Amino acid sequence: MPPPRLELRSVHKTYDDGDQPVEVLHGISLQIEAGTVTALLGRSGCGKSTLLNLAGAMDFPTSGEVLIEGRATNTLSDAELTALRRKRIGFVFQSFQLLPTLTVLENVELPLLLAGIHDTASAAGERLAWVGLSEKAGSMPYQLSGGQAQRVAIARALVNSPEILIADEPTGNLDTASGDQVLRLLSEAATRFGAAVLMATHASEAAAIAGLRVHLRDGRIQSVDRLETGTRP
């Protein structure tokens, strides 16, 4: 059996906050398979964003392991980590984080350029078409609605077909209709492109697309709901 796409083994995370260390995650263990959506649920401060940072190899556990296809992130060299983040992990944020001086197409092309790929326009155009925004290729980010900006961010995150997609409150700044569009795309990222999607959310509508719903409280897993398939909005 191949290893899970993403696995956390007894993960603890402690931050040094002056005189008193603060433990944010307490022994988190979780497996996330390819082609699935996992939702992290819980109040602000429960550890969702910290867990996403560890899963995306943007930070490392104080103890325990985060493994991507069987390799612990804290054993990788700087060059290997850079390649991992650029080629195998996509990120979607609540605030979109499009570069304001680049066109929509150039924003989507950026991960390919950073990965050293030269023929980028075709692949970026295909992802823009997938999110239904081909006509916005030459627009600037300030000319987009919030829903359009998030769809561009999803196209950018998936332009290099990453194995893992990390989404932090992807519908948090959107109205219901725009949020539903974004959730359909995230669901399709798993079913069509085979990504392992890990999403932090407060919204029950967003959690509804997940086959695995992990409820966090005070840095611990409180409960896990497992469904055969998520229910698309």
Long-range contacts (C-beta under 8 A, 24 or more apart in sequence): 2-69, 3-67, 3-69, 3-70, 4-31, 4-32, 4-33, 4-67, 4-69, 5-32, 5-33, 5-34, 5-68, 5-69, 5-163, 5-164, 5-196, 6-30, 6-31, 6-32, 6-55, 6-66, 6-67, 6-68, 6-164, 6-196, 6-198, 7-31, 7-32, 7-65, 7-66, 7-67, 7-70, 8-51, 8-54, 8-55, 8-61, 8-64, 8-65, 8-66, 8-67, 9-64, 9-65, 9-66, 9-67, 10-63, 10-64, 10-65, 11-51, 11-54, 11-61, 11-63, 11-64, 11-65, 11-66, 12-61, 12-62, 12-63, 12-64, 13-47, 13-50, 13-54, 13-59, 13-61, 13-62, 13-219, 14-62, 23-62, 23-219, 24-50, 24-219, 25-50, 25-51, 25-54, 25-61, 25-219, 26-218, 26-219, 26-220, 27-64, 27-220, 28-64, 28-219, 28-220, 28-221, 29-221, 30-214, 30-221, 32-164, 32-196, 32-198, 32-212, 33-196, 34-163, 34-194, 34-195, 34-196, 35-190, 35-191, 35-194, 35-195, 35-196, 36-190, 36-196, 36-197, 36-211, 36-212, 37-186, 37-187, 37-190, 37-197, 37-199, 37-209, 37-210, 37-211, 37-212, 37-230, 38-196, 38-197, 38-198, 38-199, 38-210, 38-211, 38-212, 38-213, 38-214, 39-199, 39-200, 39-201, 39-206, 39-207, 39-209, 39-210, 39-212, 39-213, 39-214, 40-198, 40-199, 40-200, 40-201, 40-214, 40-216, 41-201, 41-202, 41-207, 41-213, 41-214, 41-215, 41-216, 42-215, 42-216, 42-217, 42-222, 43-217, 44-202, 46-216, 46-217, 46-218, 46-219, 47-216, 47-218, 47-219, 48-168, 48-200, 48-216, 49-168, 49-200, 50-219, 51-200, 51-216, 52-166, 52-168, 52-198, 52-200, 55-164, 55-166, 55-198, 56-85, 56-89, 56-91, 56-164, 56-166, 57-81, 57-84, 57-85, 57-89, 58-85, 68-163, 68-164, 69-163, 83-115, 86-111, 86-114, 86-115, 86-160, 87-115, 87-160, 87-162, 88-162, 88-163, 88-164, 89-162, 89-163, 89-164, 89-165, 89-166, 90-156, 90-157, 90-158, 90-160, 90-162, 90-164, 90-165, 90-166, 90-195, 91-157, 91-165, 91-166, 91-167, 91-168, 92-150, 92-153, 92-154, 92-157, 92-165, 92-166, 92-167, 92-168, 92-170, 92-186, 93-153, 93-168, 93-169, 93-170, 94-168, 94-169, 94-170, 94-172, 94-173, 95-173, 96-141, 96-146, 96-149, 96-150, 96-152, 96-153, 96-173, 97-153, 98-141, 98-144, 98-149, 98-152, 98-153, 98-156, 99-141, 100-140, 100-141, 100-142, 102-140, 102-141, 103-137, 103-138, 103-139, 103-140, 104-128, 104-133, 104-136, 104-137, 104-138, 104-139, 104-140, 104-141, 104-144, 104-152, 105-137, 105-138, 107-141, 107-152, 107-156, 108-152, 108-155, 108-156, 108-159, 109-159, 110-156, 111-156, 111-157, 111-159, 111-160, 112-159, 112-160, 115-160, 117-160, 123-159, 123-160, 124-155, 124-159, 127-155, 127-156, 127-158, 127-159, 128-152, 128-155, 130-155, 130-185, 131-155, 131-185, 145-178, 146-173, 146-174, 146-175, 146-178, 147-174, 147-175, 147-177, 147-178, 147-179, 147-181, 147-182, 150-174, 150-178, 150-182, 151-181, 151-182, 151-185, 154-182, 154-185, 154-186, 154-189, 158-189, 158-193, 158-195, 161-193, 162-195, 163-194, 163-195, 163-196, 164-195, 164-196, 164-197, 164-198, 165-189, 165-190, 165-195, 165-196, 165-197, 165-198, 166-198, 166-199, 167-197, 167-198, 167-199, 167-200, 168-199, 168-200, 169-200, 169-201, 169-202, 170-199, 170-201, 170-206, 171-201, 171-203, 171-205, 171-206, 172-201, 172-202, 172-203, 176-205, 179-203, 179-205, 179-206, 179-233, 180-205, 180-233, 183-208, 183-209, 183-232, 183-233, 184-232, 184-233, 187-230, 187-232, 205-233, 208-232, 208-233, 209-233
